[in-house]
Amino acid sequence: MTEIVLYMFPSMMLMWVFFIVRTAVSDIFEEKEKKTMQRMQTTPATVSQIIFAKYLRAFLLSLIVEGLMLTLTRLIFGTHWGNPFWIALVLMSANLSITGVLVLIYAFCKTKESAEAAAIVVIMFSAVLGGAMVPFNQLPSIMQSVGKWTIHYYGALGMQNVAGAKPLMEILKPVSYLTAVGMLSSFAGVKWLKNRFESGT
């Protein structure tokens, strides 16, 4: 059972976290629709600080959820996830990617409905091709070649490499990819949102 959990659980957990973070990020549109963003802009806080606070909330929420999930698998199935520092590093890089991509989606879309639809498409695309629905090595080769670029694939790979006590470079490769995706998407998403709120669009 432990081997099954190590193989299937990481990518499934990331899919659940994706949906949870989506709910937190969608709060941006709630602020716009309820006009609370305009009221917050009258305080000393800048638009960038307000958006970053919401970004940080979504990021920390994902870490809390993952921490609880990993603790439960440890208690119920006896799953050992390896060095706590490295597993935390993998999860933080994955969450950076997840939050950044979702913020970018919500910054790009004009309405809450279109943003939610786009987010679900991206989540399911990454989940299916990344191995959350079907074991990755059982996917057709063409799907694997695309799936190797997804957040789910690299997040799960990083967690499995830590649990398997793989060499450091095999852990840092997925961490580096996820961090790069997360930083680029986060920067673009936050900047785009800032411009939209400041221009009132």
C-alpha positions as CSV (number, residue, x, y, z in Angstrom):
1,M,0.0,0.0,0.0
2,T,2.8,2.4,0.8
3,E,4.3,2.0,-2.7
4,I,0.9,2.7,-4.2
5,V,0.5,5.9,-2.1
6,L,4.0,7.1,-3.1
7,Y,3.3,6.5,-6.7
8,M,-0.2,7.9,-7.1
9,F,-0.8,10.2,-4.2
10,P,1.6,13.1,-5.1
11,S,0.0,14.1,-8.4
12,M,-3.5,13.5,-7.0
13,M,-2.7,15.8,-4.1
14,L,-1.5,18.5,-6.4
15,M,-4.7,18.3,-8.4
16,W,-6.7,18.8,-5.1
17,V,-4.4,21.7,-4.1
18,F,-4.9,23.3,-7.5
19,F,-8.7,23.4,-7.0
20,I,-8.3,24.7,-3.4
21,V,-5.9,27.5,-4.5
22,R,-8.3,28.4,-7.4
23,T,-11.0,29.2,-4.9
24,A,-8.6,31.4,-2.9
25,V,-7.3,33.2,-6.0
26,S,-10.9,33.8,-7.3
27,D,-11.4,36.1,-4.3
28,I,-9.7,38.7,-6.5
29,F,-12.8,39.0,-8.6
30,E,-15.0,39.1,-5.4
31,E,-13.1,42.1,-4.3
32,K,-13.6,43.8,-7.7
33,E,-17.3,43.0,-7.9
34,K,-18.1,44.0,-4.3
35,K,-16.1,47.3,-4.7
36,T,-13.9,46.4,-1.7
37,M,-10.7,46.7,-3.7
38,Q,-11.5,50.4,-4.3
39,R,-12.0,51.0,-0.6
40,M,-8.8,49.2,0.3
41,Q,-6.9,51.4,-2.2
42,T,-7.9,54.4,0.0
43,T,-5.6,52.9,2.8
44,P,-1.8,53.4,2.9
45,A,-1.5,49.9,1.4
46,T,-0.6,49.9,-2.3
47,V,-2.3,47.9,-5.0
48,S,0.8,45.7,-5.3
49,Q,0.8,45.0,-1.5
50,I,-2.9,44.1,-1.6
51,I,-2.5,41.7,-4.5
52,F,0.6,40.2,-2.9
53,A,-1.3,39.6,0.3
54,K,-3.9,37.6,-1.5
55,Y,-1.2,35.7,-3.4
56,L,0.6,34.9,-0.1
57,R,-2.7,33.7,1.4
58,A,-3.2,31.3,-1.5
59,F,0.4,30.1,-1.3
60,L,0.3,29.5,2.5
61,L,-3.1,27.8,2.2
62,S,-1.7,25.2,-0.2
63,L,1.2,24.5,2.2
64,I,-1.2,23.9,5.1
65,V,-3.4,21.6,3.1
66,E,-0.4,19.6,1.8
67,G,1.1,19.4,5.3
68,L,-2.2,17.9,6.6
69,M,-2.4,15.4,3.7
70,L,1.1,14.2,4.1
71,T,0.7,13.8,7.8
72,L,-2.5,11.7,7.3
73,T,-0.8,9.4,4.8
74,R,2.1,9.0,7.3
75,L,-0.4,8.1,10.1
76,I,-2.8,5.9,8.1
77,F,-0.5,4.2,5.6
78,G,2.9,4.6,7.3
79,T,4.2,6.5,4.2
80,H,7.7,8.0,4.7
81,W,8.1,11.0,2.5
82,G,11.9,11.4,3.1
83,N,13.9,14.4,4.2
84,P,11.5,17.1,5.5
85,F,13.6,19.9,4.2
86,W,13.7,18.6,0.6
87,I,10.0,17.6,0.6
88,A,9.2,21.1,1.8
89,L,11.3,22.6,-0.9
90,V,9.6,20.6,-3.6
91,L,6.2,21.5,-2.3
92,M,7.0,25.2,-2.1
93,S,8.3,25.2,-5.6
94,A,5.2,23.4,-6.8
95,N,2.9,25.8,-4.9
96,L,4.8,28.7,-6.4
97,S,4.0,27.3,-9.8
98,I,0.3,26.5,-9.0
99,T,-0.4,29.9,-7.5
100,G,1.5,31.8,-10.2
101,V,-0.3,30.0,-13.0
102,L,-3.7,30.6,-11.4
103,V,-3.0,34.3,-10.7
104,L,-1.9,34.7,-14.4
105,I,-5.2,33.1,-15.6
106,Y,-7.3,35.3,-13.4
107,A,-5.3,38.4,-14.5
108,F,-5.8,37.5,-18.1
109,C,-9.6,36.7,-18.0
110,K,-12.1,39.5,-18.0
111,T,-14.8,37.9,-15.9
112,K,-14.9,35.5,-12.9
113,E,-16.8,32.9,-14.9
114,S,-14.3,32.8,-17.8
115,A,-11.4,32.7,-15.4
116,E,-12.9,29.8,-13.5
117,A,-13.6,27.9,-16.7
118,A,-10.0,28.5,-18.0
119,A,-8.6,27.5,-14.6
120,I,-10.5,24.2,-14.6
121,V,-9.3,23.4,-18.2
122,V,-5.7,24.1,-17.2
123,I,-6.0,22.0,-14.0
124,M,-7.5,19.0,-15.7
125,F,-5.1,19.2,-18.6
126,S,-2.1,19.2,-16.2
127,A,-3.7,16.5,-14.0
128,V,-4.5,14.1,-16.9
129,L,-1.2,14.4,-18.7
130,G,0.8,14.6,-15.4
131,G,-0.4,11.3,-14.1
132,A,-3.1,12.2,-11.6
133,M,-5.8,10.2,-13.3
134,V,-3.8,7.3,-14.9
135,P,-0.3,6.3,-13.8
136,F,2.1,8.3,-15.9
137,N,4.0,5.4,-17.4
138,Q,0.7,3.9,-18.6
139,L,-0.1,6.9,-20.7
140,P,0.5,6.8,-24.5
141,S,4.0,8.1,-25.5
142,I,2.7,11.2,-27.1
143,M,0.8,12.1,-23.9
144,Q,3.9,11.4,-21.9
145,S,6.0,13.7,-24.0
146,V,3.5,16.6,-23.4
147,G,2.9,15.6,-19.8
148,K,6.6,15.9,-18.9
149,W,6.1,19.7,-19.0
150,T,3.2,19.8,-16.6
151,I,3.2,21.0,-13.0
152,H,1.7,17.7,-11.8
153,Y,4.4,15.7,-13.4
154,Y,7.4,17.6,-12.0
155,G,5.7,18.1,-8.6
156,A,5.1,14.3,-8.2
157,L,8.5,13.5,-9.6
158,G,10.2,15.7,-7.0
159,M,8.2,14.2,-4.1
160,Q,9.0,10.7,-5.3
161,N,12.7,11.4,-5.7
162,V,12.8,12.8,-2.2
163,A,10.9,9.8,-0.8
164,G,13.3,7.5,-2.7
165,A,16.4,9.3,-1.4
166,K,17.5,10.0,-5.0
167,P,20.7,12.0,-5.7
168,L,20.4,15.8,-5.0
169,M,20.5,16.7,-8.7
170,E,17.4,14.5,-9.4
171,I,15.6,16.5,-6.7
172,L,16.8,19.9,-7.8
173,K,15.8,19.4,-11.5
174,P,12.0,19.4,-10.8
175,V,12.5,22.1,-8.1
176,S,14.3,24.3,-10.6
177,Y,11.6,23.8,-13.3
178,L,8.7,24.5,-11.0
179,T,10.4,27.5,-9.4
180,A,11.1,29.0,-12.9
181,V,7.5,28.5,-14.0
182,G,6.2,29.9,-10.7
183,M,8.4,33.0,-10.7
184,L,7.7,33.9,-14.3
185,S,3.9,33.3,-14.0
186,S,3.7,35.1,-10.6
187,F,5.6,38.1,-11.8
188,A,3.5,38.4,-15.0
189,G,0.2,37.7,-13.2
190,V,0.7,40.1,-10.3
191,K,1.9,42.9,-12.7
192,W,-1.0,42.4,-15.0
193,L,-3.5,42.4,-12.1
194,K,-1.9,45.6,-10.7
195,N,-2.2,47.3,-14.1
196,R,-5.9,46.3,-14.4
197,F,-6.8,47.5,-10.9
198,E,-5.0,50.8,-11.3
199,S,-6.7,51.4,-14.7
200,G,-10.1,50.2,-13.4
201,T,-10.5,47.5,-16.1
